Amino acid sequence: MKMDGKTVLITGSTDGVGRYVARNLAAAGAKVLIHGRDKTRAETLADEIRRAGYAAPIFYQADLSSLAETRQLAEAVLAEHKRLDVFISNAGIGSQNQGPARQTSTNGYELRFAVNYLSGFLLAHRLLPLLNASAPSRIVNVASLGQHPIDFDDVMLTKGYSGSRAYAQSKLAQIMFTIDLADELKGSGVTVNSLHPATYMNTTMVRAGGITPISTVEQGGEAILHLVSGDDVAGKSGLFFNGMRQAEANPQAYDEAARKRLRALSLELTGLSG
Ligand SMILES: NC(=O)c1ccc[n+]([C@@H]2O[C@H](COP(=O)([O-])OP(=O)(O)OC[C@H]3O[C@@H](n4cnc5c(N)ncnc54)[C@H](OP(=O)(O)O)[C@@H]3O)[C@@H](O)[C@H]2O)c1
C-alpha cells in the first residue's frame, strides 16, 4: 500500500517504537495522527518531522487507562477526519513500569489489561465505521511473544499478581481479539493482524524492567511498517507475526470458546454491549 495521502492513527507514538513508525509514515507522505499522554514529547516529535520537511502530525492526548478518555479519542478522530486507512494499536506499558505492584485503571480494572488490551479493543470498535468507509484499510495490533493464557476466574489478577503475567495476559488478549475481529470483518476490506515487533528493543518499557536491550527500535519499527503497508500482507487477516514472519501464538489464541468468553467480557467491560 502506498502511504502517500493515507491517514494513519498510531497510539503510543510519543515514545519508543511508535515514535519511529510515526516518523517513517510521515516521511512516506501519510497524514499521521500521533497519540500519547505527554504534550511536550508530542511537540518534540512534531517539530522533528516538520524540520525534516514533512507534514506535521496531528496530536491527540489521551490516557488510555481511562475508558472515557479512550472514547473521547475515538470521537475526536471520527469528527475531525474523513478517512482512516490504518489504525495501529501500539500504546502499552511493560511489566515493571511504575514498579512491581498490581495497579488498577481509572475504571478499576487491572492496569495492563486495561491499557494494553481493552483500550485498543474499544478504539478499534469505535473507529470501525471510518475504517470500513476507507477500505481497503488495516488494523495492526502491536502485541508480543510474551503471552500468558487468561484465567477467566481471575482476569483482573487479584491473586498471585506478577507484572510479567499481567503484561503477557494483555498481549495474548490482543492476539485473541485480532483473530476474532478478522472473522467479523471478513469481506469488508478491513484487515487486522497482530505482531511481536522485536525482542527487548531499546525503549522506555524495556529499560523500566531493568532489561538489557537486545534489538533496536528500527528492527521492531520495520516489522510494524511491514503490516501497515506491505503488499505481501494485503488481504491477509487474523494472523500473528513474529517480526516479519507469520508465527503461531499461544494455544489459547486458537481456542474459540476462550475467545468468545474474552469477547463477551470485553464488550461488557468497555460498555460496548450496552
Ligand atoms: N520494547 C519491546 O521490546 C517490545 C517487545 C514486544 C512488544 N512490544 C510492544 O510494543 C509497543 C510499544 O512499546 P515500546 O517498547 O515502544 O514502549 P515505550 O517506549 O514505553 O512507549 C510506550 C508508548 O505508549 C504510551 N502509553 C503508555 N501508557 C499509556 C497510557 N496509559 N495512555 C496512553 N498512552 C500510553 C506512551 O506514552 P507516554 O509518552 O505518554 O508515556 C508511549 O508513547 C507496546 O505495545 C509493547 O507491548 C515492545
The ligand as an SDF file (V2000), in Angstrom:
LIG
                    3D

 48 52  0  0  0  0  0  0  0  0999 V2000
   10.0470   -2.8970   23.6480 N   0  0  0  0  0  0  0  0  0  0  0  0
    9.9770   -4.1520   23.2720 C   0  0  0  0  0  0  0  0  0  0  0  0
   10.9870   -4.8710   23.2100 O   0  0  0  0  0  0  0  0  0  0  0  0
    8.6480   -4.7460   22.8910 C   0  0  0  0  0  0  0  0  0  0  0  0
    8.5860   -6.1190   22.6180 C   0  0  0  0  0  0  0  0  0  0  0  0
    7.3590   -6.6670   22.2470 C   0  0  0  0  0  0  0  0  0  0  0  0
    6.2520   -5.8400   22.1370 C   0  0  0  0  0  0  0  0  0  0  0  0
    6.3420   -4.5120   22.4130 N   0  0  0  0  0  0  0  0  0  0  0  0
    5.1360   -3.6860   22.2950 C   0  0  0  0  0  0  0  0  0  0  0  0
    5.4040   -2.5430   21.5080 O   0  0  0  0  0  0  0  0  0  0  0  0
    4.5300   -1.4590   21.8990 C   0  0  0  0  0  0  0  0  0  0  0  0
    5.3410   -0.1930   22.0950 C   0  0  0  0  0  0  0  0  0  0  0  0
    6.2610   -0.4170   23.1430 O   0  0  0  0  0  0  0  0  0  0  0  0
    7.6050    0.4270   23.3440 P   0  0  0  0  0  0  0  0  0  0  0  0
    8.6400   -0.5480   23.7270 O   0  0  0  0  0  0  0  0  0  0  0  0
    7.8080    1.3450   22.2090 O   0  0  0  0  0  0  0  0  0  0  0  0
    7.1970    1.2410   24.6700 O   0  0  0  0  0  0  0  0  0  0  0  0
    7.5620    2.6930   25.2250 P   0  0  0  0  0  0  0  0  0  0  0  0
    8.8040    3.2360   24.6200 O   0  0  0  0  0  0  0  0  0  0  0  0
    7.4980    2.5450   26.7040 O   0  0  0  0  0  0  0  0  0  0  0  0
    6.3500    3.5870   24.6890 O   0  0  0  0  0  0  0  0  0  0  0  0
    5.0410    3.3280   25.0860 C   0  0  0  0  0  0  0  0  0  0  0  0
    4.0850    4.3150   24.4650 C   0  0  0  0  0  0  0  0  0  0  0  0
    2.7800    4.0260   24.9820 O   0  0  0  0  0  0  0  0  0  0  0  0
    2.2450    5.1810   25.5870 C   0  0  0  0  0  0  0  0  0  0  0  0
    1.4410    4.8630   26.7850 N   0  0  0  0  0  0  0  0  0  0  0  0
    1.8100    4.1430   27.8610 C   0  0  0  0  0  0  0  0  0  0  0  0
    0.8290    4.1390   28.7760 N   0  0  0  0  0  0  0  0  0  0  0  0
   -0.1780    4.8930   28.2650 C   0  0  0  0  0  0  0  0  0  0  0  0
   -1.4420    5.2840   28.7430 C   0  0  0  0  0  0  0  0  0  0  0  0
   -1.9170    4.9290   29.9600 N   0  0  0  0  0  0  0  0  0  0  0  0
   -2.2130    6.0670   27.9590 N   0  0  0  0  0  0  0  0  0  0  0  0
   -1.7660    6.4620   26.7460 C   0  0  0  0  0  0  0  0  0  0  0  0
   -0.5820    6.1300   26.2500 N   0  0  0  0  0  0  0  0  0  0  0  0
    0.2170    5.3680   26.9930 C   0  0  0  0  0  0  0  0  0  0  0  0
    3.4420    6.0320   25.9600 C   0  0  0  0  0  0  0  0  0  0  0  0
    3.0190    7.3700   26.0530 O   0  0  0  0  0  0  0  0  0  0  0  0
    3.6870    8.4560   27.0350 P   0  0  0  0  0  0  0  0  0  0  0  0
    4.6920    9.1760   26.2050 O   0  0  0  0  0  0  0  0  0  0  0  0
    2.5290    9.2870   27.4230 O   0  0  0  0  0  0  0  0  0  0  0  0
    4.3070    7.6890   28.1810 O   0  0  0  0  0  0  0  0  0  0  0  0
    4.3870    5.7680   24.8130 C   0  0  0  0  0  0  0  0  0  0  0  0
    4.0890    6.6030   23.7320 O   0  0  0  0  0  0  0  0  0  0  0  0
    3.8100   -1.9510   23.1740 C   0  0  0  0  0  0  0  0  0  0  0  0
    2.5210   -2.3740   22.8450 O   0  0  0  0  0  0  0  0  0  0  0  0
    4.6670   -3.1160   23.6310 C   0  0  0  0  0  0  0  0  0  0  0  0
    3.9460   -4.0510   24.3800 O   0  0  0  0  0  0  0  0  0  0  0  0
    7.5140   -3.9470   22.7810 C   0  0  0  0  0  0  0  0  0  0  0  0
  1  2  1  0
  2  3  2  0
  2  4  1  0
  4  5  1  0
  4 48  2  0
  5  6  2  0
  6  7  1  0
  7  8  2  0
  8  9  1  0
  8 48  1  0
  9 10  1  0
  9 46  1  0
 10 11  1  0
 11 12  1  0
 11 44  1  0
 12 13  1  0
 13 14  1  0
 14 15  2  0
 14 16  1  0
 14 17  1  0
 17 18  1  0
 18 19  2  0
 18 20  1  0
 18 21  1  0
 21 22  1  0
 22 23  1  0
 23 24  1  0
 23 42  1  0
 24 25  1  0
 25 26  1  0
 25 36  1  0
 26 27  1  0
 26 35  1  0
 27 28  2  0
 28 29  1  0
 29 30  1  0
 29 35  2  0
 30 31  1  0
 30 32  2  0
 32 33  1  0
 33 34  2  0
 34 35  1  0
 36 37  1  0
 36 42  1  0
 37 38  1  0
 38 39  2  0
 38 40  1  0
 38 41  1  0
 42 43  1  0
 44 45  1  0
 44 46  1  0
 46 47  1  0
M  CHG  2   8   1  16  -1
M  END
$$$$
